[in-house]
């Protein structure tokens, strides 16, 4: 299924490529190279899992 969003600033072409040289089976792929060039990298510190789990102990809801 392909959905066209007329309000989107981004677009990536969908491509059909052969699964192997011997078969005519096709697989659907998306070329994100142009979109990746426009994406701003955001650096962030990875949380320490043991501290996250310790702080979440006993909690029933997460938000």
Secondary structure by P-SEA (a helix, b strand, c coil): cccccccccbbbbbbbbbccccccbbbbbbbaaaaaaabbbbbbbbccaaaaaaaaccccccc
